[in-house]
Amino acid sequence: MKTSGAKFDPCSSVRSVVKFCFVFFFASVLARAETLVVATYNVENYGPANRMTEAGYRKDYPKPEAEKRALRTVLRALNADVLVLQEMGGQPHLDELRRDLRTEGLDYPYAALATASDADRHLAILAKRELRGVVTHTDLAFTYFAGKETVKRGLLEATVATTAGDVTIFALHLKSRHTERPDDPGSALRRAAEATAIRDRVLKRFPDPAAARFVILGDCNDSRTGKAVGFLQKRGKTEIAKLLPAADSRGETWTHAYRREDSYTRVDQVLVSPGLLAAVKGGAGRIHDGPGVREASDHRPIVVELVIKNRAK
């Protein structure tokens, strides 16, 4: 019996399968995304400080255990992959917090502590992923009236690797709003100078923010309309970072409670590079208002969820 039509070519079929698998694999790599939850939190003097206690005013008194327990409740609820802290004490205090969290089921195997000119209040990063390229920038100098100063708490930089690419964290804590000299009310000039020095260092690290993936976050001690926050966003026509909006479950936007005057302001900020903006889930951060937050600190944390995708080639 005769047969008609083209002959069966097994090699052609194999090539088709291989081609299909290659295309499918390549498409899946491009589509791959990874979620990274980043939070910032001023933990209000997790170390010796002058405090009002039940027994009266005390100097160099440790953070009360009730506040520590409340703080851990908040941190467990956040469950952030990367946690930026302000007002952390020295290394023993950071080690204590990590140990207590681990005992309660939240493990941060990676950590970094910044040591700068402020001997009492430090920046710190806790992370579930390895931190690479960790640097504490303590050489951020600026002119302040007739003298030279440096950013008091430095700038803590660390890079976190994801399957979709690296993300760099810049943790900061700008000068408080306490007036230290009458010709700089609220220390606004110094705070703006600190922000300028930090901004210039970030630009030195990433000259093209539109193509970069970084987050600048922490306690800016400044509102979204303040000069310090403005300087972190732009230098001339160069857009450095976008300030993210954030609110709690009730739509409230404050992150700091000034107990003495019963006033509430937003001083904690999260800014992302233009190259990372598309990764911000919902285009905004979230202010955490769960159990323990009012007892743990005079600040409330801000959480940002990043959905990072591979860049198309």
C-alpha positions as semicolon CSV with decimal commas, in nm:
position;residue;x (nm);y (nm);z (nm)
1;M;0,000;0,000;0,000
2;K;0,134;0,344;-0,093
3;T;0,147;0,635;0,148
4;S;0,119;1,000;0,056
5;G;0,221;1,332;0,218
6;A;0,543;1,452;0,387
7;K;0,765;1,211;0,568
8;F;0,775;1,220;0,947
9;D;1,090;1,400;1,069
10;P;1,163;1,314;1,436
11;C;1,443;1,574;1,452
12;S;1,203;1,852;1,351
13;S;0,964;1,754;1,629
14;V;1,244;1,757;1,885
15;R;1,354;2,101;1,766
16;S;0,999;2,231;1,802
17;V;0,973;2,100;2,158
18;V;1,311;2,249;2,250
19;K;1,214;2,584;2,098
20;F;0,883;2,583;2,285
21;C;1,057;2,504;2,615
22;F;1,313;2,777;2,559
23;V;1,047;3,038;2,482
24;F;0,840;2,930;2,779
25;F;1,141;2,943;3,013
26;F;1,250;3,284;2,887
27;A;0,898;3,424;2,925
28;S;0,868;3,286;3,276
29;V;1,199;3,445;3,377
30;L;1,084;3,784;3,246
31;A;0,752;3,749;3,425
32;R;0,907;3,637;3,753
33;A;0,837;3,877;4,038
34;E;0,936;3,881;4,400
35;T;0,771;4,058;4,691
36;L;0,984;4,252;4,937
37;V;0,819;4,406;5,243
38;V;1,014;4,702;5,381
39;A;0,929;4,898;5,697
40;T;1,068;5,193;5,891
41;Y;1,011;5,248;6,262
42;N;1,144;5,489;6,524
43;V;1,143;5,266;6,833
44;E;1,184;5,554;7,082
45;N;1,505;5,509;7,274
46;Y;1,569;5,136;7,274
47;G;1,857;5,195;7,512
48;P;1,942;5,409;7,816
49;A;1,772;5,750;7,813
50;N;1,640;6,012;8,051
51;R;1,283;5,907;8,125
52;M;0,982;5,977;8,339
53;T;0,898;5,651;8,518
54;E;0,645;5,540;8,776
55;A;0,912;5,617;9,035
56;G;0,977;5,964;8,893
57;Y;1,237;6,110;8,658
58;R;1,539;5,888;8,595
59;K;1,858;5,947;8,398
60;D;2,001;5,680;8,167
61;Y;1,709;5,452;8,238
62;P;1,647;5,149;8,011
63;K;1,341;5,116;7,790
64;P;1,068;4,968;8,012
65;E;0,990;4,600;7,960
66;A;0,623;4,676;7,892
67;E;0,728;4,899;7,601
68;K;0,963;4,629;7,471
69;R;0,686;4,369;7,477
70;A;0,453;4,605;7,292
71;L;0,727;4,678;7,039
72;R;0,777;4,308;6,968
73;T;0,401;4,270;6,922
74;V;0,414;4,540;6,655
75;L;0,719;4,394;6,484
76;R;0,566;4,047;6,468
77;A;0,256;4,195;6,307
78;L;0,466;4,383;6,052
79;N;0,667;4,071;5,968
80;A;0,878;4,283;5,732
81;D;1,153;4,132;5,519
82;V;1,365;4,441;5,580
83;L;1,315;4,651;5,892
84;V;1,480;4,993;5,931
85;L;1,499;5,118;6,291
86;Q;1,578;5,455;6,442
87;E;1,674;5,533;6,804
88;M;1,824;5,189;6,853
89;G;2,075;5,156;7,135
90;G;2,416;4,996;7,098
91;Q;2,503;4,649;6,973
92;P;2,395;4,470;7,295
93;H;2,048;4,624;7,264
94;L;2,014;4,524;6,900
95;D;2,127;4,172;6,989
96;E;1,870;4,160;7,269
97;L;1,587;4,263;7,036
98;R;1,683;4,003;6,777
99;R;1,710;3,732;7,042
100;D;1,372;3,815;7,195
101;L;1,205;3,827;6,855
102;R;1,358;3,493;6,760
103;T;1,221;3,340;7,081
104;E;0,876;3,465;6,979
105;G;0,899;3,323;6,626
106;L;1,034;3,615;6,419
107;D;1,392;3,556;6,308
108;Y;1,615;3,823;6,158
109;P;1,942;3,642;6,082
110;Y;2,100;3,951;5,925
111;A;2,154;4,286;6,092
112;A;2,354;4,606;6,061
113;L;2,409;4,886;6,313
114;A;2,535;5,232;6,222
115;T;2,786;5,401;6,449
116;A;2,810;5,777;6,396
117;S;2,857;6,089;6,608
118;D;2,535;6,030;6,805
119;A;2,658;5,789;7,071
120;D;2,313;5,705;7,206
121;R;2,069;5,676;6,916
122;H;2,165;5,459;6,622
123;L;2,025;5,348;6,289
124;A;1,983;4,976;6,239
125;I;1,858;4,732;5,978
126;L;1,716;4,388;6,051
127;A;1,664;4,156;5,756
128;K;1,548;3,808;5,669
129;R;1,777;3,815;5,364
130;E;2,147;3,866;5,340
131;L;2,260;4,228;5,349
132;R;2,538;4,310;5,107
133;G;2,747;4,620;5,059
134;V;2,672;4,747;5,408
135;V;2,822;5,094;5,460
136;T;2,774;5,355;5,730
137;H;2,838;5,691;5,567
138;T;2,983;5,907;5,845
139;D;3,169;6,152;5,619
140;L;2,862;6,348;5,506
141;A;2,990;6,700;5,571
142;F;2,812;7,031;5,527
143;T;2,856;7,397;5,615
144;Y;2,651;7,511;5,911
145;F;2,677;7,882;5,978
146;A;3,053;7,947;6,017
147;G;3,156;7,587;6,077
148;K;3,164;7,239;5,930
149;E;2,937;6,962;6,058
150;T;2,851;6,605;5,963
151;V;2,520;6,423;5,954
152;K;2,478;6,334;6,320
153;R;2,348;5,979;6,278
154;G;2,513;5,906;5,945
155;L;2,350;5,724;5,657
156;L;2,319;5,345;5,667
157;E;2,329;5,177;5,327
158;A;2,268;4,810;5,248
159;T;2,171;4,611;4,941
160;V;1,919;4,326;4,937
161;A;1,924;4,074;4,653
162;T;1,602;3,942;4,500
163;T;1,546;3,704;4,210
164;A;1,438;4,008;4,007
165;G;1,739;4,224;4,092
166;D;1,899;4,420;4,375
167;V;1,728;4,682;4,590
168;T;1,939;4,927;4,791
169;I;1,822;5,064;5,125
170;F;1,928;5,406;5,254
171;A;1,830;5,444;5,621
172;L;1,834;5,788;5,780
173;H;1,735;5,980;6,091
174;L;1,758;6,356;6,045
175;K;1,817;6,612;6,318
176;S;1,536;6,653;6,569
177;R;1,315;6,961;6,577
178;H;1,464;7,067;6,910
179;T;1,606;7,419;6,888
180;E;1,974;7,418;6,984
181;R;2,061;7,771;6,873
182;P;1,825;8,070;6,845
183;D;1,931;8,153;6,488
184;D;1,806;7,810;6,372
185;P;1,456;7,766;6,516
186;G;1,351;7,404;6,524
187;S;1,693;7,311;6,377
188;A;1,533;7,346;6,034
189;L;1,849;7,475;5,867
190;R;2,062;7,195;6,002
191;R;1,807;6,933;5,907
192;A;1,788;7,068;5,552
193;A;2,169;7,065;5,530
194;E;2,176;6,703;5,647
195;A;1,920;6,609;5,382
196;T;2,125;6,784;5,115
197;A;2,439;6,594;5,211
198;I;2,250;6,264;5,208
199;R;2,087;6,344;4,874
200;D;2,424;6,419;4,716
201;R;2,567;6,090;4,841
202;V;2,271;5,895;4,703
203;L;2,320;6,065;4,366
204;K;2,688;5,982;4,373
205;R;2,597;5,618;4,426
206;F;2,319;5,624;4,165
207;P;2,372;5,903;3,909
208;D;2,066;5,790;3,711
209;P;1,780;5,743;3,959
210;A;1,536;5,674;3,676
211;A;1,717;5,346;3,613
212;A;1,798;5,266;3,977
213;R;1,621;5,067;4,245
214;F;1,662;5,221;4,588
215;V;1,457;5,329;4,889
216;I;1,532;5,624;5,119
217;L;1,343;5,592;5,445
218;G;1,341;5,682;5,810
219;D;1,258;5,957;6,054
220;C;1,302;6,285;5,863
221;N;1,167;6,498;6,150
222;D;1,007;6,695;5,871
223;S;0,673;6,709;5,690
224;R;0,620;6,638;5,322
225;T;0,626;7,013;5,250
226;G;0,944;7,077;5,450
227;K;1,273;7,172;5,286
228;A;1,454;6,861;5,408
229;V;1,204;6,625;5,245
230;G;1,204;6,842;4,934
231;F;1,582;6,820;4,902
232;L;1,564;6,441;4,919
233;Q;1,335;6,439;4,617
234;K;1,516;6,664;4,370
235;R;1,843;6,834;4,285
236;G;1,782;7,094;4,021
237;K;1,596;6,920;3,741
238;T;1,709;6,574;3,850
239;E;1,435;6,372;4,017
240;I;1,597;6,158;4,284
241;A;1,308;5,992;4,462
242;K;0,930;5,998;4,493
243;L;0,770;6,054;4,832
244;L;0,509;5,787;4,896
245;P;0,171;5,871;5,049
246;A;0,069;5,658;5,346
247;A;-0,230;5,622;5,576
248;D;-0,360;5,385;5,842
249;S;-0,677;5,177;5,837
250;R;-0,885;5,483;5,928
251;G;-0,724;5,709;5,670
252;E;-0,514;5,896;5,930
253;T;-0,165;5,998;5,819
254;W;0,024;6,085;6,139
255;T;0,331;5,888;6,244
256;H;0,447;6,083;6,551
257;A;0,256;6,170;6,866
258;Y;0,392;6,462;7,066
259;R;0,248;6,360;7,400
260;R;0,321;6,680;7,586
261;E;0,106;6,886;7,349
262;D;-0,123;6,604;7,233
263;S;-0,032;6,680;6,870
264;Y;0,010;6,442;6,579
265;T;0,230;6,487;6,271
266;R;0,376;6,287;5,983
267;V;0,756;6,300;6,013
268;D;0,851;5,948;5,907
269;Q;0,889;5,918;5,532
270;V;0,952;5,661;5,259
271;L;1,088;5,769;4,921
272;V;1,160;5,543;4,626
273;S;1,368;5,599;4,316
274;P;1,180;5,658;3,990
275;G;1,318;5,327;3,869
276;L;1,144;5,147;4,157
277;L;0,818;5,340;4,170
278;A;0,628;5,092;3,952
279;A;0,710;4,818;4,203
280;V;0,525;4,987;4,491
281;K;0,208;4,788;4,548
282;G;-0,089;5,021;4,535
283;G;0,143;5,315;4,480
284;A;0,152;5,392;4,854
285;G;0,278;5,285;5,192
286;R;0,072;5,181;5,494
287;I;0,090;5,324;5,846
288;H;0,053;5,040;6,093
289;D;-0,206;5,096;6,366
290;G;-0,240;4,750;6,519
291;P;-0,219;4,634;6,882
292;G;0,073;4,765;7,086
293;V;0,159;5,054;6,858
294;R;0,064;5,328;7,105
295;E;0,252;5,162;7,391
296;A;0,569;5,069;7,201
297;S;0,683;5,411;7,083
298;D;0,583;5,769;7,018
299;H;0,605;5,685;6,646
300;R;0,409;5,453;6,421
301;P;0,580;5,242;6,154
302;I;0,532;5,274;5,779
303;V;0,526;4,959;5,565
304;V;0,581;4,937;5,189
305;E;0,527;4,628;4,977
306;L;0,746;4,607;4,668
307;V;0,659;4,369;4,386
308;I;0,986;4,356;4,195
309;K;0,990;4,221;3,843
310;N;1,272;4,134;3,607
311;R;1,348;4,416;3,370
312;A;1,280;4,340;3,004
313;K;1,599;4,325;2,802
